[in-house]
């Protein structure tokens, strides 16, 4: 029974994938603009951030839209296609769940934020003008 349920949801994801990708592309918000110095600082700060995600996950799309709106150059790791990224997420964060934002702090500490709303709140608090 478990296999049937898993196959059903896998098939459903495959059928909805093109629509999710089109929705993600068409619903991108307009990015904010910053002066050159401020954007340079944001670019520097974003080097310590990595978003672990799936391309068609609706919660990942929600986070990527916020990243686009805030004009953040955050590194992306697709754990569905990249086995090394998947392993890093499981070892570092403790579980394979997306979206997950990896934050490397200046003191060497690494923080893993899992919920899309929590990730968006963190990004707004840190980078919104």
Secondary structure, DSSP 8 states (H G I E B T S, - for coil): -HHHHHHHHHHHHHHHHHHHHHHHHHT--------HHHHHHHHHHHTTEEEEE-TT-HHHHHHHHHHHHTT---EEEETTT-HHHHHHHHHHHSS--SSEEEEE-TTS-EEEE--HHHHHHHHHHHH--
